[in-house]
Structure formats: structure tokens, C-alpha cells
Amino acid sequence: MRGIRLALAVTLATAGLTGLSAGTAAAAGGDTLVSVGSPMSPFSQNKQNEPALAVDANHPNVLAAGSNDEIDMEACNAGDPTTCPFTPGVGSSGVYFSFDSGSTWTQPTYSGLTARDCLGPAPCTAHTGPIGTLPGYAALGLVSDGDPAVAFGPRRAADGTFSWSNGSRLYYANLVSSFNGAFPGFEAIGVSRTDDVVTAAAGGPAGQNAWMAPVLISKQNPTTFSDKEQVWADNAASSPFFGSVYVCWADFRSNSHGRALPTPLMVAVSRDGGDTWSVKQATPATDNGVNSQPDGCTVRTDSHGNVYVFGVATRGGNSFETMVSSSDGGNHFSRVRLIEPVVEAGVFDPVQGRPEEDGITGARNDLADAPSVDIANGAPSGTDATDEIVMAYTDAAAGLNQEKAMLTWSTDAGSTWQPSAKGLPEEPYYPVVLRDAMCADNAAPAGVYFGTRAGDVFASRDEGDSWSTVVSHLPDVLCVRAVRV
């Protein structure tokens, strides 16, 4: 199995969203621009962050990415020059495609509400025009609000069965707001889908029509803020729930300003390719400063169809990496299992009410301790799966400026976990590992890879027993995926 040739698709934070193939472009010190349609100026139209990346398991040269992309927003000097607002009604869920394993990228242009021509000083009102973000939202009174999550799964046939021979479907989950009362509450979870990524990537009217209308999946009320979602499609044909799609998120349910704020972990399940969804509350709702529920979730499946949802939560005032699981396709979930204790990195800012990366009034550092997880499920067939679960996260237990990159893995469906650090930096290291910045391949033994916001990418060829550095001195590494080439 080690004869398989792999490249790592790595997305980076630079002036524009970029990607590289670690082991190819990385070795030469190069990278590839992903947000090719976004301008270099003005701010904030040149801004992208929080990228997500998906590899089509059945066609691993096909990649899709998303980011918070402000390409269609007004310039900061439009209207009041002391503010730099999001333009009401304008979306920010950027989308990008590659058909050569990440060597080149396309950012399509569609039509929708835009303010990209509002360069000031006159105030701006959104109007119909070109957009570089997900289409189809404005027509429904909705706004695509970013926090992207993307996944490929098999297409569903007319008889209701899923097969890779039917083709692939791309799922793009994101936050959604309403600008005309389309739903109650602040933010909902919506899912866009396309079965024709080639046409979608071309943009124009045909590309816009290649996307199905977005579907709202969260249950909303006037105080609901749905946030921090992730999507996954069961992509191993060996699974009895092959083709099922799962979305997890945190459901903030009141305006109590953090006092006994109910925030359960929610999981939505679709058995029909995303047309309809059932929503499950996977954990209790308690969030009172002593006990809180898993946040910053990641959802994955193994080759047997077991569903695993990971996040960071508190019990007794202490934080833990956690997991809930389901053996019946997401109909029922286990109790929250505590995996490892963790301490969040950063300096707590009492004004912001959150930790900051670089001290008081600095950049916010929410969920730096949230887990990044992948499972070697053998997709697309699942027949050669090891089903090893690998998790990376950042831990500040040793104190400020003594943070460590932590790795742990399980070969028994999460019942027991084995820490691994051989070959990782021993010296003080500030290595935030984002939740999309880890992946595993389907080799035997499984290869495991992760990147950090310190600009390093690490690899293990022995299922996490030992590690080596693939590349260093990159910009922030935001997402890592293994691609068969």
C-alpha cells in the first residue's frame, strides 16, 4: 500500500487564499493561488479566511474549497469612512474548484446581490450584479454568511440508492442569515449542492443553474444563533449508511449573555442527498461556565457507517477533547466521552470575553483547542480501511508561550486513545491546529498529516507512532488533505 503516490493539498493564509501540494510545490517553496477571482485591493474585497477543502474520494484530482470571501462587499471608504461594514444582503461564502489535484484553481462568477462596485465615497446599497460566492440565496431572501464546510459524497439514483457510478455530489454547508424575515433568529445552517462541479466552476448562467437551491436545515426561533458547523458525507461504499450526509453545529439558544446559556451540539442527517433533513440533539444543552457542550465540532464516519462527532467541552470547569458516536446512522448518539484534558491557548481579554492570540485587544483565538480529526475509512470502497481515528489539537497546559501540538489516535472506535509526540517539536511552540488541518490517507499502515498556524506541516507513515517535518516556514496552514496522484 505504500506504493500509492500522495500529495498534500494545503491551504494557507496569505494576501489571497493560496494552496500548495506539499512534496511537490512545497519542496520548491512555491504555492498556488486559490482565490483567483478576488482582487488584491481594496480592503475588504481582498480578504479571505476560514477556508475548508474537500477531495472527491472517487475522483481524487477533483477538489472543492470554500472560504469567508468578502469579494462582493463594499469598500471600507463607501459611506462612513470610520466603519468597514458587511454590506446588508451581500453573501460571503466563497467557492473554488480544482480539477488537477490543486495545481490550478477556478473561482466562478455568478449573479446575485453585490456591492463590489461600491468603492466610495458614496454610501452603498446592494444591487444585482456579479458575485464570487454561492448563488441562489438572494432569491430566497437569504444571505450566505460564510463559515464554510465542504464534502463530496456519492449521487443518489432514481431508485433511492447511492453509488459512485452515479457520479459525485458536492455539499457546501454555511451560515445563513435573513434580510427580509425569511426565518426567525440570527443565523441558520444552510446547505448548497451541485452534481456538476465542472459546469458550476465555469460560472455564468449555466454554472449558477448547476447549483440546487439552498436548503435550511437548522430549527430556528427568535433567539437562535446556529454556529460553527461542519459537514460530512458517508463516502465508503462498505457502510450500511453509504451516501448519508451529516452536519454538526453548536445551537446557541438564548440572549442570556453567557449566564446559563443553553448550547447543545446538534446533528442533522439526510438520507436523500440533502433534499430533507432530520435534526438530532446529540448532547445536553447545559452551558453554565462549569459544564459546557462540545463546540468547534468535526463529524466523520468509518467504513462500517459509525458516526463520530468531536468537539471541545468543559466538565467541572475543566476543558476536554470529547466525542459522541452513533452506530445507527445518526438516529441515536452516545453520551459525551472525555478523551483528553486540554487548556486553551492565549490571554483572556475581559473586555472581549475571550482569549486573544497576541495579548489584550489582540486577535481573537476562539476554539484554538478544538480538535482536528480524520478517519482512515478506505473511501471510496471502504474495503481496505484501517478505521484508525487521528486527532490533533493545541494545548497550553504548560503555560503561556509553552503551548504544544498534541496528537492522539485510536484503533478501537474511540474506546481508548494513544498519545503520540515522537518527532514533534519539544521546545516551546505556538502551533494552533485548526479543525480542517489534519487528515489521514488509506494506506496500510495509514499515513497521517497535519499543519499548524506556525507554518509547519508534519507527517507520519506509521499511524502516528513517529513524525517528521514535511515543510516549514509557510504562512498559517489552514487546511490539509491527502490527494492520490
C-alpha positions in Angstrom: 0.0 0.0 0.0 3.0 2.4 0.5 3.3 2.4 -3.3 0.4 4.8 -3.5 1.7 8.3 -4.6 0.2 11.0 -2.5 0.4 14.8 -2.4 -0.9 17.1 0.4 -3.3 19.8 -0.6 -2.6 22.6 1.9 -4.5 25.9 2.1 -2.6 28.9 3.5 -3.4 32.3 4.8 -1.7 35.0 2.7 -2.8 38.2 1.0 -5.1 35.9 -1.1 -6.2 32.4 -0.2 -3.5 30.1 -1.5 -2.8 26.4 -1.7 0.2 24.1 -2.3 1.0 20.5 -2.9 3.4 19.6 -0.1 6.0 17.3 -1.6 5.7 19.0 -4.9 5.2 22.8 -4.9 6.2 22.9 -1.2 9.6 21.4 -1.9 10.3 24.2 -4.3 8.9 26.8 -2.0 6.0 27.7 -4.2 2.3 27.9 -3.8 -0.8 28.2 -5.9 -3.4 31.0 -5.6 -6.9 29.5 -4.9 -8.9 32.8 -4.7 -8.0 33.6 -8.3 -11.1 35.8 -8.8 -10.6 38.0 -5.8 -8.8 41.4 -6.2 -5.6 42.4 -4.5 -7.3 45.6 -3.3 -9.3 47.4 -1.9 -9.9 46.1 1.6 -12.0 44.2 2.5 -12.7 42.8 -1.0 -9.2 41.2 -0.9 -9.9 39.4 2.3 -10.5 35.6 2.8 -10.3 33.5 5.9 -11.5 30.2 7.5 -11.0 28.0 4.4 -12.4 24.5 4.0 -11.3 21.9 1.5 -12.8 18.7 0.2 -11.4 15.9 -2.0 -13.7 13.7 -4.1 -12.8 10.2 -2.9 -13.9 8.7 -6.2 -12.1 11.3 -8.4 -9.2 12.5 -6.2 -8.0 15.0 -8.7 -11.2 17.0 -8.1 -11.1 19.4 -5.2 -13.5 22.0 -3.9 -12.8 24.7 -1.4 -14.7 27.4 0.4 -13.8 30.4 2.5 -15.2 33.6 4.1 -14.6 35.7 1.0 -15.5 39.4 1.0 -15.0 39.9 -2.7 -18.5 41.3 -3.1 -18.6 43.7 -0.2 -18.4 47.5 -0.4 -15.0 49.2 0.1 -14.4 50.5 3.6 -14.5 54.1 2.4 -18.0 53.8 1.0 -20.3 55.8 3.2 -19.0 56.4 6.8 -15.2 56.1 6.4 -14.8 55.2 10.1 -16.6 51.9 9.6 -15.9 48.9 7.4 -19.2 47.0 7.4 -20.5 43.9 5.8 -22.9 45.2 3.1 -26.5 44.1 4.0 -27.8 41.4 1.8 -24.4 40.5 0.3 -23.0 37.0 0.8 -19.5 35.9 1.8 -19.4 32.1 1.2 -16.6 31.9 -1.5 -16.3 28.8 -3.6 -13.3 27.5 -5.7 -12.6 24.4 -7.8 -9.6 22.4 -8.9 -9.5 19.5 -11.4 -5.8 18.8 -11.3 -5.2 17.9 -7.6 -4.8 21.6 -6.6 -2.2 22.7 -9.2 -4.6 25.3 -10.6 -7.9 26.7 -9.4 -11.1 28.4 -10.7 -13.2 30.9 -8.8 -16.5 31.2 -10.7 -18.6 34.3 -11.2 -22.4 34.1 -10.7 -25.2 36.7 -10.4 -26.7 37.9 -7.1 -26.7 40.8 -4.7 -23.4 42.6 -4.9 -21.6 45.8 -3.7 -18.2 45.1 -5.3 -18.5 48.3 -7.5 -19.2 50.5 -4.4 -15.7 52.0 -4.0 -16.8 55.2 -2.2 -17.2 57.8 -1.0 -20.9 57.5 -1.7 -22.9 55.2 0.6 -23.7 51.8 -0.9 -26.8 49.7 -1.4 -26.6 46.1 -2.6 -27.9 45.5 -6.1 -28.0 42.7 -8.6 -24.6 42.1 -10.3 -21.6 39.7 -10.4 -20.8 37.7 -7.3 -17.9 35.4 -6.4 -19.8 33.5 -3.7 -22.5 30.8 -3.6 -25.5 31.6 -5.8 -29.2 31.2 -5.2 -29.5 32.8 -1.7 -30.8 36.3 -2.5 -33.7 35.0 -4.5 -34.9 33.3 -1.3 -34.3 36.3 0.9 -31.2 34.7 2.4 -27.6 35.7 2.8 -24.7 33.2 2.6 -22.7 34.2 5.7 -19.6 32.0 5.4 -18.1 29.6 8.0 -17.7 27.2 5.0 -17.7 23.4 5.3 -17.5 21.2 2.2 -17.7 17.4 1.5 -18.1 15.1 -1.5 -20.4 12.1 -1.5 -22.0 9.7 -4.0 -25.0 10.7 -6.1 -28.4 9.1 -5.5 -30.1 7.2 -8.3 -33.8 7.4 -9.2 -34.5 4.3 -7.1 -33.1 5.9 -4.0 -29.8 4.0 -3.9 -26.3 5.6 -3.7 -23.4 4.6 -5.9 -20.2 6.2 -7.0 -21.1 5.0 -10.5 -23.9 7.6 -10.4 -21.4 10.4 -10.0 -20.4 12.6 -7.1 -22.3 15.3 -5.2 -20.7 18.3 -3.6 -22.2 19.6 -0.3 -21.4 23.1 0.9 -22.7 23.9 4.4 -22.6 27.5 5.7 -24.1 30.0 8.0 -27.2 31.8 6.6 -28.9 35.0 7.7 -32.2 36.5 6.5 -32.6 40.1 5.2 -36.4 40.0 4.8 -37.7 37.8 7.6 -37.3 34.5 5.8 -36.7 32.8 9.1 -36.5 33.7 12.8 -33.3 34.1 14.8 -29.9 35.4 13.9 -28.0 32.7 12.0 -29.2 29.4 10.5 -27.4 26.5 8.8 -27.9 26.1 5.1 -26.6 23.6 2.6 -25.9 24.1 -1.1 -25.4 21.2 -3.5 -24.2 20.5 -7.0 -23.8 17.3 -9.0 -21.9 19.0 -11.8 -18.8 20.7 -10.5 -17.3 21.2 -14.0 -20.3 23.4 -15.0 -20.5 25.1 -11.6 -16.8 26.0 -11.9 -17.4 27.7 -15.3 -19.7 30.2 -13.7 -22.3 32.3 -15.7 -25.9 31.3 -16.0 -25.2 27.6 -16.7 -22.8 27.4 -13.7 -25.4 29.1 -11.5 -28.1 26.7 -12.6 -25.7 23.8 -11.8 -26.4 24.5 -8.1 -29.6 23.3 -6.4 -31.5 25.8 -4.3 -30.0 26.1 -0.8 -31.8 24.1 2.0 -32.1 25.4 5.5 -31.6 22.6 8.0 -31.4 24.1 11.5 -34.5 24.6 13.6 -34.8 28.3 14.3 -36.6 30.6 16.8 -36.2 34.3 17.6 -33.1 33.8 19.8 -31.3 31.0 17.9 -27.8 31.6 16.7 -26.6 28.4 14.9 -22.8 28.4 14.6 -19.6 26.6 13.8 -21.0 23.9 11.5 -19.2 21.0 9.8 -20.5 18.7 7.0 -19.5 15.1 6.1 -20.9 12.6 3.6 -20.5 8.8 4.3 -18.2 8.1 1.4 -17.2 4.5 2.0 -19.3 2.0 -0.1 -18.9 -0.7 2.6 -21.0 1.4 5.0 -24.7 0.4 5.5 -25.4 4.2 5.6 -23.4 4.9 2.4 -24.5 8.3 1.0 -25.9 9.6 4.2 -24.9 13.2 5.0 -24.3 14.7 8.4 -23.9 18.3 9.6 -23.0 19.2 13.2 -23.1 22.6 14.8 -23.5 24.5 18.1 -27.0 25.7 18.8 -26.9 29.0 20.9 -30.4 29.3 22.2 -30.9 32.4 24.3 -29.8 36.0 24.8 -28.7 35.4 28.4 -25.2 36.9 27.8 -23.4 33.7 28.9 -25.4 33.1 32.1 -26.8 29.5 31.8 -26.8 29.8 28.0 -28.2 26.6 26.6 -25.9 25.4 23.8 -26.4 21.8 22.7 -24.5 20.1 20.0 -26.9 19.4 17.1 -26.5 16.9 14.3 -28.6 16.9 11.1 -28.9 13.8 9.0 -30.1 13.4 5.4 -30.7 10.0 3.6 -31.9 11.5 0.3 -28.9 13.5 -0.9 -29.7 16.6 1.1 -33.3 17.2 0.0 -34.7 16.6 3.5 -33.1 16.5 6.9 -33.8 15.3 10.4 -32.2 17.1 13.3 -31.0 15.4 16.5 -29.8 17.0 19.7 -26.7 14.9 20.4 -25.8 16.3 23.8 -27.4 18.1 26.8 -27.9 21.8 26.5 -26.2 22.9 29.7 -23.7 25.7 29.3 -23.2 27.5 32.7 -19.4 28.2 33.0 -18.9 24.9 34.8 -20.2 22.4 32.3 -20.5 23.2 28.6 -21.2 21.1 25.5 -18.9 20.2 22.6 -18.1 23.1 20.3 -16.0 23.5 17.3 -17.3 20.2 16.0 -15.9 17.8 13.4 -18.0 14.9 12.1 -16.6 11.8 10.4 -17.7 8.2 9.5 -15.8 4.9 9.4 -16.1 2.1 6.9 -18.9 0.4 8.9 -21.0 3.6 9.0 -20.4 4.5 12.6 -20.7 8.3 13.0 -18.3 10.2 15.3 -18.7 13.9 16.3 -15.8 15.5 18.1 -15.5 18.9 19.9 -14.1 20.7 22.9 -16.3 20.9 26.1 -16.0 21.5 29.8 -16.8 19.3 32.7 -16.4 20.6 36.3 -14.8 23.8 34.9 -12.1 21.9 33.0 -11.8 21.6 29.2 -11.6 18.3 27.4 -11.4 16.9 23.9 -14.7 15.0 23.5 -16.6 12.6 21.3 -20.1 11.3 20.8 -20.8 8.4 18.5 -23.7 6.7 16.7 -23.9 3.1 15.4 -27.3 3.6 13.7 -26.6 6.3 11.2 -27.1 9.2 13.5 -30.5 8.2 14.9 -29.1 8.0 18.4 -25.9 9.2 20.0 -23.8 8.0 22.9 -23.1 10.1 26.0 -20.3 12.6 25.8 -16.9 10.7 26.1 -14.0 12.7 27.5 -10.8 11.9 25.5 -8.0 14.2 26.7 -7.8 17.3 29.0 -6.9 20.5 27.2 -6.1 24.1 28.2 -7.0 26.8 25.7 -4.1 28.9 24.4 -3.9 32.7 24.5 -4.5 35.5 27.0 -8.0 36.0 28.3 -9.4 39.5 27.4 -12.1 40.5 29.9 -13.4 43.2 27.6 -13.8 40.8 24.7 -14.7 37.9 27.0 -12.5 35.5 25.0 -8.8 34.6 24.7 -6.6 36.6 22.4 -3.7 35.3 20.4 -1.3 38.2 21.0 -2.5 39.7 24.3 -5.2 42.0 25.4 -7.1 43.7 22.5 -5.3 41.3 20.1 -6.7 38.8 17.5 -9.4 36.6 18.9 -8.4 33.0 19.5 -11.7 31.1 19.7 -11.6 27.4 19.7 -7.8 27.1 19.1 -8.1 24.0 21.3 -10.9 22.4 19.2 -9.9 19.1 17.6 -9.0 18.4 14.0 -9.9 14.8 13.2 -9.9 12.3 10.4 -10.6 8.6 10.0 -8.9 6.2 7.6 -12.2 4.7 6.3 -10.9 3.4 3.0 -13.1 5.6 0.8 -14.3 5.2 -1.9 -14.7 1.4 -1.4 -14.0 1.0 2.3 -12.7 -2.5 1.8 -9.1 -1.7 2.8 -9.9 0.5 5.7 -8.0 0.6 9.0 -10.6 2.9 10.5 -7.9 4.5 12.6 -9.0 7.8 14.2 -6.4 10.5 14.4 -6.8 13.8 16.3 -4.7 16.9 16.6 -5.2 19.9 18.9 -3.4 22.7 20.6 -2.7 22.5 24.4 -1.5 25.3 26.7 -1.3 23.2 29.9 2.4 24.1 30.4 1.5 27.8 30.4 1.7 30.9 28.1 4.3 30.6 25.4 4.8 26.9 26.3 2.0 25.6 24.0 2.3 22.2 22.3 0.9 20.5 19.3 -0.8 17.3 20.6 -1.6 14.1 18.7 -3.6 11.1 19.8 -5.0 8.2 17.9 -7.5 5.3 18.4 -7.8 1.9 16.7 -10.8 0.7 18.6 -13.6 3.1 17.5 -12.6 5.7 20.1 -12.7 3.4 23.2 -9.1 4.0 24.0 -6.6 6.6 22.8 -2.8 6.6 22.4 -0.9 9.9 22.6 2.0 10.4 20.1 4.7 13.0 20.0 7.9 11.4 18.7 9.4 13.7 16.1 7.3 16.7 17.0 8.9 19.9 18.4 10.0 19.5 22.0 10.7 23.2 22.6 8.0 25.8 23.4 5.9 26.1 20.3 2.7 28.0 19.5 1.1 25.7 17.0 -2.6 26.2 16.6 -4.0 23.3 14.6 -7.3 24.2 13.0 -10.1 21.7 12.7 -9.6 21.2 9.0 -5.8 21.0 9.2 -5.5 17.2 9.7 -6.1 14.2 7.5 -5.3 10.5 7.1 -4.8 8.5 3.9 -6.0 5.0 3.2 -2.6 3.3 3.0 -1.6 0.4 5.3 -0.3 1.5 7.7 -2.2 4.7 7.5 -0.3 8.0 6.8 -1.3 10.9 9.0 -0.7 14.6 8.2 -1.4 17.9 9.9 -0.4 21.6 9.6 -0.2 24.4 12.1 -0.6 28.2 12.2 3.1 28.4 12.8 3.5 27.3 9.2 4.7 23.7 9.7 3.4 20.5 8.1 4.1 17.2 9.8 3.7 13.6 8.5 3.6 10.1 10.0 4.0 7.0 7.9 3.3 4.6 10.8 -0.2 5.6 12.0 1.1 8.3 14.4 3.8 6.4 16.2 6.5 8.8 14.9 6.6 12.1 12.9 8.7 14.1 10.6 8.6 17.6 9.2 7.4 17.9 5.6 7.8 21.6 5.2 8.3 24.7 7.5 8.1 28.5 7.3 4.8 28.6 5.5 2.1 31.1 6.2 -0.6 29.9 8.5 -1.7 26.4 7.5 -5.5 26.4 7.5 -6.4 23.1 5.8 -4.7 19.8 4.9 -5.9 17.0 2.7 -4.1 13.9 1.2 -4.7 13.5 -2.5 -3.8 10.4 -4.5 -1.9 11.4 -7.7 
